[in-house]
Amino acid sequence: MLFSSFSAANLEKAHQLLPHVPRGLLAFEGWTGAWARSFGFTFGEYDALHPSFKDVNIQQVQRVHRLKRRVHTWTVNKAEEIRRLKEWGMDGIYTDDPLMALQAIGRRE
């Protein structure tokens, strides 16, 4: 189980109720999610960052990993994007096409 939300306040409530459950901060796309992808995540006590794949770059993945945290990105529906994100060390992806995603990373169903 993992709690994931765009709301830092809701993630804090979840932590108060179930402190053993990991939490991931969702980041809106574009400039509206810039705070969450930078200061909000860096200084928050989250287990994972959940940015849109459109806003992810290799430096961000490396920064999150240096903080000993994970990166799960959403919503990736193209095989070439999935392969690129895997090369960068992405910890997880959200997709609408799980079979294609498995094939993209060289795994069978």
N, C-alpha and C positions, 0 to 999 in steps of 0.2 A: 504494500500500500504506500502511496505517496500523495500528499496534498499538493495541488498546484493551483495558483491563483494569480490574477493580475493585481490583487489587493494585498499589500503588505499587512494591513490591519487584520484581514481575514486569516492570513497565514499565522499571525501572532495569536489569534484566538484559537486556531487549530492546535498550535504548539501548547497553549495553556491547557487545552482539553486532553490532548494525546501527545505528550512531549517526546515519546519514542518513535513517532511516525515522521519520516523525512518530509521536507518541504521544498518545493521548487517555485521560484519566482518567475511567473510568466511575464514576458516583455512584449508590449504592443509593437507593431511594425513601425518603421520609420522613426522620425524625430520624436513622436509621442512615447516611444519606448526607450529613448536614449538614457533617461535617468535609471530605469530598471537595469539596463544592460551595463551600466557603469557603477555609479556611486551606490545606488539602491542595493545592488547585489553585493558589491565588494564589502560594504559595511554592514549588511544584514547577515543574520545567522541562518542562511539557507544552505540546503544540501545540494541544490542544483539550480541552474539557470535555464529557462525555457524561452529562448528567443525565436522569432520567425527565421526560417532558413534564409530569407532575403537579406537579413541583417547580420548574418554570421560571417566571420572571417577567421582565418587560421590563428591570428594573433589573439582574438577573443577566446578561442578554445584553449590555447596555451595559457592565457592569463587565468582562466577559471580552473584549469588543472593545477596551476601553481598554488592556488588557494586550497587545493585538495578537495575540490568539488567537481560535480559532473555537469555536463551540458547535454540537454535533450532539445532538439529543435522540431519545429512544426511548420507547416504540413508539406512534406516533401513527396511529390508524386512523379518524379522523373528519375530514371535509372542513373543517368550521368551525374545528377546532383547527389544522389545517394552514394555513389562511388567516391565522389570528391569529398563528401563529408566524412566518409569512412577513413579515407586517407589522412584527413586532418585529425583523426582521433575522436570524432564525435561519439559520445557515450550512448546516445539513443535518438531515434527519430520517431515522429508521428507521421503516419501516411494513411491515405485512403485506399492504397493498393498493396496489401501485405505480400501477396504472391510476387508481384513485380519487385518489391523491395528485397525479398529473399533471393530472387534470381540475380538482382543487381550486385549483391554482395557475395554471390557464388555459393549460396546454400539452397538446398532443395527443401520442398515443403515437408 
